């Protein structure tokens, strides 16, 4: 019987085993080990031409979760933004795309002024590209409201 978690069965056995080990470290709250393992796995997968987009995205989603859990909201925002766009480009709009889009927005909300301003264009572009307008109108409106406030605070602190 396989020890690979059911949701990782479509990933090649070697990568699935490594991702499962990284996930176990994360569940044990050993985030440093989980981050190192996930980063190594993402690097190895990027060099392997046989790795499919969904396989890569499974690992990137885990790494984005780790970034969020460790307070690296800048990386989490970047990863979730790319993941949402990639899910949509490669598999069409579905629940995973919308969840990733909302995760990106939630992580962006945690960013400080200049970082938030810097990533806002990519985030808003992704939200327009990925999400069904009726489902993300509130998210986009919240991002735009916060962005207006961040612009004001960044201008005031620059003076």
C-alpha positions as CSV (number, residue, x, y, z in Angstrom):
1,X,0.0,0.0,0.0
2,X,1.3,3.5,-0.9
3,X,2.1,6.1,1.7
4,X,1.5,8.9,-0.7
5,X,-1.4,11.1,0.2
6,X,-4.4,10.5,-2.0
7,X,-4.4,14.1,-3.5
8,X,-0.7,13.6,-4.6
9,X,-1.3,10.4,-6.6
10,X,-1.1,12.2,-10.0
11,X,2.4,13.4,-9.2
12,X,5.3,11.1,-10.1
13,X,6.2,8.9,-7.1
14,X,9.5,10.5,-6.4
15,X,8.1,14.0,-6.3
16,X,5.0,12.9,-4.4
17,X,7.1,11.3,-1.8
18,X,9.3,14.3,-1.4
19,X,6.3,16.6,-1.2
20,X,4.6,14.4,1.3
21,X,7.8,14.6,3.5
22,X,7.8,18.4,3.2
23,X,4.1,18.5,4.1
24,X,4.8,16.3,7.1
25,X,7.5,18.7,8.3
26,X,5.0,21.5,7.9
27,X,2.3,19.6,9.8
28,X,4.9,19.1,12.6
29,X,5.5,22.9,12.5
30,X,9.1,22.4,11.4
31,X,8.7,25.2,8.9
32,X,12.4,25.7,8.2
33,X,12.7,22.0,7.1
34,X,9.5,22.3,5.1
35,X,10.6,25.5,3.3
36,X,14.0,24.0,2.4
37,X,12.4,20.8,1.1
38,X,9.7,22.6,-0.9
39,X,12.2,25.1,-2.4
40,X,14.5,22.2,-3.4
41,X,11.6,20.3,-4.9
42,X,10.4,23.4,-6.8
43,X,13.9,23.8,-8.2
44,X,14.2,20.2,-9.2
45,X,10.8,20.2,-10.8
46,X,11.6,23.4,-12.8
47,X,14.5,21.6,-14.4
48,X,12.5,18.4,-15.2
49,X,10.9,18.7,-18.6
50,X,8.5,15.9,-17.8
51,X,6.9,17.6,-14.9
52,X,3.4,18.8,-15.8
53,X,1.9,22.2,-14.8
54,X,-0.5,20.6,-12.3
55,X,2.3,18.7,-10.7
56,X,4.4,21.9,-10.3
57,X,1.3,23.9,-9.1
58,X,0.7,21.3,-6.3
59,X,4.2,22.0,-4.9
60,X,3.9,25.8,-5.4
61,X,0.6,25.8,-3.5
62,X,2.3,24.1,-0.6
63,X,5.1,26.6,-0.7
64,X,2.7,29.5,-0.9
65,X,0.9,28.1,2.2
66,X,4.3,27.9,4.0
67,X,5.1,31.5,3.0
68,X,1.8,32.6,4.6
69,X,2.3,30.5,7.7
70,X,5.8,32.0,8.2
71,X,4.6,35.6,7.7
72,X,6.3,36.0,4.3
73,X,3.3,37.7,2.8
74,X,5.3,39.2,-0.1
75,X,6.3,35.7,-1.4
76,X,2.9,34.3,-0.6
77,X,1.2,37.1,-2.7
78,X,3.6,36.5,-5.6
79,X,3.2,32.8,-5.5
80,X,-0.6,32.8,-5.2
81,X,-1.0,35.4,-7.9
82,X,1.1,33.3,-10.3
83,X,-0.7,30.1,-9.2
84,X,-4.1,31.5,-9.9
85,X,-3.1,32.7,-13.3
86,X,-1.4,29.4,-14.2
87,X,-4.4,27.3,-13.1
88,X,-6.7,29.4,-15.3
89,X,-4.3,29.4,-18.3
90,X,-3.7,25.6,-18.2
91,X,-7.0,24.2,-16.9
92,X,-9.6,26.9,-17.2
93,X,-11.5,28.8,-14.6
94,X,-12.5,26.6,-11.7
95,X,-12.5,26.4,-7.9
96,X,-8.8,26.1,-7.6
97,X,-8.2,29.3,-9.7
98,X,-10.7,31.3,-7.6
99,X,-9.3,30.0,-4.3
100,X,-5.8,30.9,-5.4
101,X,-7.0,34.4,-6.4
102,X,-8.6,35.0,-3.1
103,X,-5.5,33.7,-1.3
104,X,-3.4,36.1,-3.2
105,X,-5.7,39.0,-2.3
106,X,-5.7,38.0,1.4
107,X,-1.9,37.8,1.5
108,X,-1.6,41.1,-0.3
109,X,-3.8,42.7,2.4
110,X,-1.1,41.8,4.9
111,X,1.6,43.7,3.0
112,X,3.0,47.0,4.1
113,X,2.7,50.2,2.0
114,X,5.4,50.1,-0.6
115,X,5.2,46.3,-1.0
116,X,1.4,46.5,-1.5
117,X,1.7,49.3,-4.0
118,X,4.4,47.4,-5.9
119,X,2.3,44.2,-6.3
120,X,-1.1,45.8,-6.8
121,X,-0.9,46.0,-10.6
122,X,-0.1,42.3,-10.9
123,X,-2.8,41.4,-8.3
124,X,-5.5,43.4,-9.9
125,X,-4.6,42.2,-13.4
126,X,-4.8,38.6,-12.2
127,X,-8.1,39.2,-10.4
128,X,-9.5,40.5,-13.7
129,X,-8.0,37.6,-15.7
130,X,-8.8,34.7,-13.4
131,X,-11.9,35.2,-11.5
132,X,-15.5,35.3,-12.4
133,X,-16.6,39.0,-12.0
134,X,-19.6,38.2,-9.9
135,X,-17.5,36.2,-7.5
136,X,-14.6,38.5,-7.1
137,X,-16.1,42.0,-7.4
138,X,-16.0,42.3,-3.6
139,X,-12.4,41.2,-3.4
140,X,-11.4,43.6,-6.2
141,X,-13.3,46.4,-4.4
142,X,-11.5,45.7,-1.1
143,X,-8.1,45.6,-2.8
144,X,-8.8,48.9,-4.6
145,X,-10.1,50.6,-1.4
146,X,-7.0,49.5,0.5
147,X,-4.8,50.5,-2.4
148,X,-6.2,54.0,-2.2
149,X,-5.4,54.2,1.5
150,X,-1.9,52.8,1.0
151,X,-1.2,55.4,-1.8
152,X,-2.1,58.2,0.6
153,X,0.0,56.8,3.4
154,X,3.0,56.2,1.1
155,X,2.8,59.8,-0.2
156,X,2.5,61.2,3.3
157,X,5.5,59.3,4.6
158,X,7.6,60.2,1.5
159,X,7.1,63.9,2.2
